């Protein structure tokens, strides 16, 4: 008898979004003036929040999709570690700088989604 495999849409989505997060945070910046404008108006903070919020949501749904119990502490720790490492790496990338407010936006995106999902 052949077992029916469940959907893997969240797993695939988490992998694709994870790559997007790495590209968005680690590709060298193009123009320092554009970066300054984005920072001035907080646009980059919104981007960091959204990137990590969506990634957190997809990872949690990936666990559920695979019928695994979600360990919110470990998931949060792993994603916050990713946020910290990407910010630290930016010090070594052209036209990028580590920004504690970007890191705060990363963490806030993670925490908000974990809080909302756990509340259900």
C-alpha positions as CSV (number, residue, x, y, z in Angstrom):
1,X,0.0,0.0,0.0
2,X,1.4,3.4,-0.9
3,X,1.3,6.1,1.8
4,X,-0.1,9.4,0.7
5,X,2.5,12.1,1.3
6,X,1.2,15.3,2.9
7,X,1.6,18.7,1.4
8,X,5.0,20.3,1.7
9,X,4.0,23.9,0.7
10,X,5.1,25.4,4.1
11,X,8.4,23.5,4.0
12,X,9.1,24.7,0.5
13,X,7.9,28.2,1.4
14,X,10.2,28.3,4.5
15,X,13.2,27.3,2.4
16,X,12.5,29.8,-0.3
17,X,11.8,32.6,2.1
18,X,14.9,31.7,4.1
19,X,17.0,32.1,1.0
20,X,15.3,35.4,0.3
21,X,16.1,36.6,3.9
22,X,19.8,35.7,3.4
23,X,19.9,37.4,0.0
24,X,18.1,40.5,1.3
25,X,20.3,40.8,4.3
26,X,23.7,39.7,2.9
27,X,23.9,41.0,-0.7
28,X,26.2,44.1,-0.9
29,X,24.3,47.4,-0.8
30,X,24.1,49.3,-4.1
31,X,24.1,53.0,-3.1
32,X,24.9,54.5,0.3
33,X,22.5,57.4,-0.4
34,X,19.6,55.1,-1.0
35,X,20.4,53.2,2.1
36,X,20.5,56.4,4.1
37,X,17.1,57.4,2.8
38,X,15.6,54.0,3.7
39,X,17.1,54.3,7.2
40,X,16.0,57.8,7.7
41,X,12.3,56.9,7.1
42,X,12.5,53.5,8.8
43,X,11.7,51.6,5.6
44,X,14.5,49.1,6.2
45,X,13.2,48.4,9.7
46,X,9.7,47.5,8.3
47,X,11.5,45.2,5.8
48,X,13.5,43.5,8.5
49,X,10.3,43.0,10.6
50,X,8.4,41.5,7.6
51,X,11.2,39.3,6.5
52,X,11.6,37.7,9.9
53,X,7.9,37.6,10.8
54,X,7.0,35.7,7.6
55,X,10.0,33.4,8.1
56,X,8.8,32.6,11.6
57,X,5.3,32.0,10.5
58,X,6.4,29.6,7.7
59,X,8.8,27.7,10.0
60,X,6.0,27.2,12.6
61,X,3.6,26.1,9.9
62,X,6.3,23.8,8.5
63,X,6.4,22.0,11.9
64,X,2.6,21.7,11.9
65,X,2.6,20.5,8.3
66,X,4.9,17.7,9.3
67,X,2.8,16.9,12.4
68,X,5.7,17.8,14.7
69,X,5.2,19.6,18.0
70,X,6.4,23.2,17.7
71,X,9.1,24.1,20.2
72,X,8.5,27.9,20.3
73,X,11.6,28.5,22.4
74,X,14.0,26.6,20.1
75,X,12.4,28.1,17.0
76,X,12.7,31.6,18.4
77,X,16.3,31.0,19.5
78,X,17.3,29.6,16.1
79,X,15.6,32.5,14.2
80,X,17.0,35.2,16.6
81,X,20.4,33.6,16.1
82,X,20.0,33.9,12.3
83,X,19.0,37.6,12.8
84,X,22.1,38.3,14.9
85,X,24.5,36.5,12.6
86,X,23.1,38.3,9.5
87,X,23.6,41.6,11.2
88,X,27.1,40.8,12.4
89,X,28.0,39.6,8.8
90,X,26.9,42.9,7.4
91,X,30.0,44.5,9.0
92,X,32.0,42.6,6.4
93,X,29.9,43.4,3.3
94,X,30.3,46.4,1.0
95,X,27.8,49.2,1.7
96,X,26.3,47.4,4.6
97,X,26.6,48.1,8.4
98,X,25.4,46.3,11.5
99,X,22.4,48.2,12.9
100,X,21.0,47.4,16.3
101,X,17.6,48.8,15.3
102,X,17.6,46.3,12.3
103,X,18.3,43.5,14.8
104,X,15.5,44.8,17.1
105,X,13.1,44.7,14.1
106,X,14.2,41.1,13.3
107,X,13.6,40.0,16.8
108,X,10.3,41.9,17.1
109,X,9.0,40.2,13.9
110,X,9.9,36.8,15.4
111,X,8.4,37.6,18.8
112,X,5.1,39.0,17.4
113,X,4.4,35.9,15.3
114,X,5.3,33.5,18.1
115,X,3.0,35.4,20.4
116,X,0.1,35.5,17.9
117,X,0.5,31.8,17.1
118,X,0.8,30.7,20.7
119,X,-2.3,32.7,21.6
120,X,-4.5,30.6,19.3
